Amino acid sequence: MARAVTNQRKAMNTFFAWALGLLIFFPILWTILTSFKTEAQAISDPPIFFFFDWTLENYKAVLERSDYAKFLWNSIFIAGGSTLLGIIIAVPAAWSMAFVPSKRTKDILLWMLSTKMLPAVGVLYPIYLICIELGVLDSRIALVFILMLINLPIIVWMLYTYFKEIPVDILEAARMDGASLRDEIIHVLTPMAIPGIASTVLLNVILAWNEAFWTLNLTAADAAPLTAFIASYSSPEGLFFAKLSAASTMAIAPILIMGWFSQKQLVRGLTFGAVK
């Protein structure tokens, strides 16, 4: 009887998990399907699901109108650069807070997290003026630093949480063996925290890849990433839903593929230290 109840609960949990997953994935699926429709089919009422004349004309029109490779490279450079720079800064910061804490460590962590509550539009004007004065407006380097600073509190918080799960005795043993601070961080701490660091990297890449506010306001042509590529299909003449869906699919495809192939590493990192 108990086994039957357990199996029934597992079946219900599986059902609800699949239902929730499909509910979350449906907007992405609908975008992909719409990208293969004509403009008339995309706005039809009632909506057309699978039974329509599939076409690649929207993708052809998008590629002819825009330099997709340029937008893609800008996104890769900005997301990758901001993530790499953030990790380089956050690892020593999280190490010091996790293993050499002070009385103000928790206050500093809370203050860092509170900066994420500041509306981005509140600091847009001064940052815009700074970019103009430095001559870095519409440049990839400016966006790398800005997105790194925006996501740095999350990176530090995540690494701090992972580092706290590592036994201090291991680091003390490394010091007794003559390891310097640099060796301790690079050769002892980092390899042990690889799952946590990997999940932090993946999350930060996703956040930087999807960032739209700063990329739309601080770029024009040279440094515009895929978020600007999508926004270019909103015009005063109206929205072209089929072409917009094709552009959106092309923009999210790289990050979806990356997330699919790295899902095991992401789950492993997010559960790092959960079971001792």
Contacts in CASP RR format, 6 or more apart in sequence:
PFRMAT RR
TARGET T0000
AUTHOR 0000-0000-0000
METHOD contacts of the structure
MODEL  1
MARAVTNQRKAMNTFFAWALGLLIFFPILWTILTSFKTEAQAISDPPIFF
FFDWTLENYKAVLERSDYAKFLWNSIFIAGGSTLLGIIIAVPAAWSMAFV
PSKRTKDILLWMLSTKMLPAVGVLYPIYLICIELGVLDSRIALVFILMLI
NLPIIVWMLYTYFKEIPVDILEAARMDGASLRDEIIHVLTPMAIPGIAST
VLLNVILAWNEAFWTLNLTAADAAPLTAFIASYSSPEGLFFAKLSAASTM
AIAPILIMGWFSQKQLVRGLTFGAVK
28 252 0 8 1.000
28 256 0 8 1.000
31 245 0 8 1.000
31 248 0 8 1.000
31 249 0 8 1.000
31 252 0 8 1.000
32 245 0 8 1.000
32 249 0 8 1.000
33 49 0 8 1.000
33 50 0 8 1.000
34 42 0 8 1.000
34 241 0 8 1.000
34 242 0 8 1.000
34 245 0 8 1.000
35 58 0 8 1.000
35 59 0 8 1.000
35 242 0 8 1.000
35 245 0 8 1.000
35 246 0 8 1.000
35 248 0 8 1.000
35 249 0 8 1.000
36 52 0 8 1.000
36 54 0 8 1.000
36 55 0 8 1.000
36 56 0 8 1.000
36 58 0 8 1.000
37 48 0 8 1.000
37 52 0 8 1.000
37 54 0 8 1.000
37 55 0 8 1.000
37 58 0 8 1.000
37 242 0 8 1.000
37 245 0 8 1.000
38 53 0 8 1.000
38 55 0 8 1.000
38 57 0 8 1.000
38 242 0 8 1.000
39 240 0 8 1.000
39 241 0 8 1.000
39 242 0 8 1.000
39 243 0 8 1.000
41 48 0 8 1.000
41 52 0 8 1.000
41 53 0 8 1.000
41 242 0 8 1.000
42 241 0 8 1.000
42 242 0 8 1.000
42 245 0 8 1.000
43 241 0 8 1.000
58 242 0 8 1.000
58 243 0 8 1.000
58 245 0 8 1.000
58 246 0 8 1.000
59 246 0 8 1.000
59 250 0 8 1.000
61 243 0 8 1.000
61 246 0 8 1.000
62 68 0 8 1.000
62 243 0 8 1.000
62 246 0 8 1.000
62 247 0 8 1.000
62 250 0 8 1.000
66 229 0 8 1.000
66 232 0 8 1.000
66 247 0 8 1.000
68 229 0 8 1.000
68 250 0 8 1.000
71 224 0 8 1.000
71 225 0 8 1.000
71 226 0 8 1.000
71 228 0 8 1.000
71 229 0 8 1.000
71 251 0 8 1.000
72 226 0 8 1.000
72 254 0 8 1.000
74 140 0 8 1.000
74 223 0 8 1.000
74 224 0 8 1.000
74 225 0 8 1.000
74 226 0 8 1.000
75 209 0 8 1.000
75 225 0 8 1.000
75 226 0 8 1.000
75 227 0 8 1.000
75 251 0 8 1.000
75 254 0 8 1.000
76 254 0 8 1.000
77 140 0 8 1.000
77 144 0 8 1.000
78 140 0 8 1.000
78 143 0 8 1.000
78 144 0 8 1.000
78 147 0 8 1.000
78 208 0 8 1.000
78 215 0 8 1.000
78 223 0 8 1.000
78 225 0 8 1.000
79 147 0 8 1.000
79 205 0 8 1.000
79 208 0 8 1.000
79 209 0 8 1.000
79 225 0 8 1.000
80 205 0 8 1.000
80 208 0 8 1.000
81 144 0 8 1.000
81 148 0 8 1.000
82 143 0 8 1.000
82 144 0 8 1.000
82 145 0 8 1.000
82 146 0 8 1.000
82 147 0 8 1.000
82 148 0 8 1.000
82 151 0 8 1.000
82 204 0 8 1.000
82 208 0 8 1.000
83 148 0 8 1.000
83 201 0 8 1.000
83 204 0 8 1.000
83 205 0 8 1.000
83 208 0 8 1.000
85 144 0 8 1.000
85 145 0 8 1.000
85 148 0 8 1.000
86 148 0 8 1.000
86 151 0 8 1.000
86 152 0 8 1.000
86 155 0 8 1.000
86 204 0 8 1.000
87 155 0 8 1.000
87 197 0 8 1.000
87 200 0 8 1.000
87 201 0 8 1.000
87 204 0 8 1.000
89 148 0 8 1.000
89 152 0 8 1.000
90 152 0 8 1.000
90 155 0 8 1.000
90 156 0 8 1.000
90 159 0 8 1.000
90 200 0 8 1.000
91 159 0 8 1.000
91 185 0 8 1.000
91 189 0 8 1.000
91 190 0 8 1.000
91 197 0 8 1.000
92 185 0 8 1.000
93 156 0 8 1.000
93 159 0 8 1.000
94 156 0 8 1.000
94 159 0 8 1.000
94 160 0 8 1.000
94 162 0 8 1.000
94 163 0 8 1.000
95 163 0 8 1.000
95 185 0 8 1.000
95 189 0 8 1.000
97 105 0 8 1.000
97 108 0 8 1.000
97 109 0 8 1.000
97 156 0 8 1.000
97 160 0 8 1.000
98 160 0 8 1.000
98 163 0 8 1.000
98 164 0 8 1.000
98 166 0 8 1.000
99 163 0 8 1.000
99 168 0 8 1.000
99 171 0 8 1.000
109 156 0 8 1.000
109 157 0 8 1.000
109 160 0 8 1.000
112 152 0 8 1.000
112 153 0 8 1.000
112 156 0 8 1.000
112 157 0 8 1.000
113 153 0 8 1.000
113 157 0 8 1.000
115 153 0 8 1.000
116 150 0 8 1.000
116 153 0 8 1.000
116 154 0 8 1.000
120 150 0 8 1.000
120 213 0 8 1.000
120 214 0 8 1.000
121 213 0 8 1.000
124 213 0 8 1.000
124 217 0 8 1.000
127 146 0 8 1.000
127 218 0 8 1.000
128 137 0 8 1.000
128 217 0 8 1.000
128 218 0 8 1.000
131 137 0 8 1.000
131 139 0 8 1.000
131 142 0 8 1.000
131 218 0 8 1.000
134 142 0 8 1.000
136 142 0 8 1.000
137 218 0 8 1.000
138 218 0 8 1.000
138 219 0 8 1.000
138 220 0 8 1.000
138 221 0 8 1.000
138 222 0 8 1.000
138 223 0 8 1.000
138 224 0 8 1.000
139 222 0 8 1.000
139 223 0 8 1.000
140 222 0 8 1.000
140 223 0 8 1.000
142 218 0 8 1.000
142 223 0 8 1.000
143 214 0 8 1.000
143 215 0 8 1.000
143 218 0 8 1.000
143 219 0 8 1.000
143 223 0 8 1.000
143 225 0 8 1.000
146 214 0 8 1.000
146 218 0 8 1.000
147 207 0 8 1.000
147 208 0 8 1.000
147 211 0 8 1.000
147 214 0 8 1.000
150 211 0 8 1.000
150 214 0 8 1.000
151 204 0 8 1.000
151 207 0 8 1.000
151 208 0 8 1.000
154 203 0 8 1.000
154 204 0 8 1.000
154 207 0 8 1.000
155 200 0 8 1.000
155 204 0 8 1.000
158 196 0 8 1.000
158 199 0 8 1.000
158 200 0 8 1.000
158 203 0 8 1.000
159 193 0 8 1.000
159 196 0 8 1.000
159 197 0 8 1.000
159 200 0 8 1.000
162 193 0 8 1.000
162 195 0 8 1.000
162 196 0 8 1.000
162 197 0 8 1.000
162 200 0 8 1.000
162 269 0 8 1.000
162 272 0 8 1.000
162 273 0 8 1.000
163 189 0 8 1.000
163 193 0 8 1.000
165 272 0 8 1.000
165 273 0 8 1.000
165 276 0 8 1.000
166 189 0 8 1.000
166 192 0 8 1.000
166 193 0 8 1.000
170 188 0 8 1.000
170 192 0 8 1.000
171 184 0 8 1.000
171 188 0 8 1.000
171 189 0 8 1.000
174 183 0 8 1.000
174 184 0 8 1.000
174 187 0 8 1.000
174 188 0 8 1.000
175 184 0 8 1.000
179 187 0 8 1.000
179 188 0 8 1.000
190 197 0 8 1.000
193 272 0 8 1.000
195 265 0 8 1.000
195 268 0 8 1.000
195 269 0 8 1.000
195 272 0 8 1.000
196 269 0 8 1.000
196 270 0 8 1.000
196 272 0 8 1.000
198 262 0 8 1.000
198 265 0 8 1.000
198 266 0 8 1.000
198 268 0 8 1.000
198 269 0 8 1.000
199 265 0 8 1.000
199 266 0 8 1.000
199 268 0 8 1.000
199 269 0 8 1.000
199 270 0 8 1.000
199 272 0 8 1.000
202 258 0 8 1.000
202 259 0 8 1.000
202 262 0 8 1.000
202 265 0 8 1.000
202 266 0 8 1.000
203 266 0 8 1.000
205 255 0 8 1.000
205 258 0 8 1.000
206 255 0 8 1.000
206 259 0 8 1.000
209 225 0 8 1.000
209 226 0 8 1.000
209 254 0 8 1.000
209 255 0 8 1.000
210 227 0 8 1.000
210 255 0 8 1.000
211 227 0 8 1.000
212 227 0 8 1.000
212 231 0 8 1.000
215 224 0 8 1.000
215 225 0 8 1.000
215 227 0 8 1.000
215 228 0 8 1.000
216 227 0 8 1.000
216 228 0 8 1.000
216 231 0 8 1.000
219 225 0 8 1.000
219 228 0 8 1.000
226 250 0 8 1.000
226 251 0 8 1.000
227 251 0 8 1.000
229 247 0 8 1.000
229 250 0 8 1.000
229 251 0 8 1.000
230 244 0 8 1.000
230 247 0 8 1.000
230 248 0 8 1.000
230 251 0 8 1.000
232 247 0 8 1.000
233 239 0 8 1.000
233 240 0 8 1.000
233 243 0 8 1.000
233 244 0 8 1.000
233 247 0 8 1.000
234 244 0 8 1.000
259 266 0 8 1.000
END
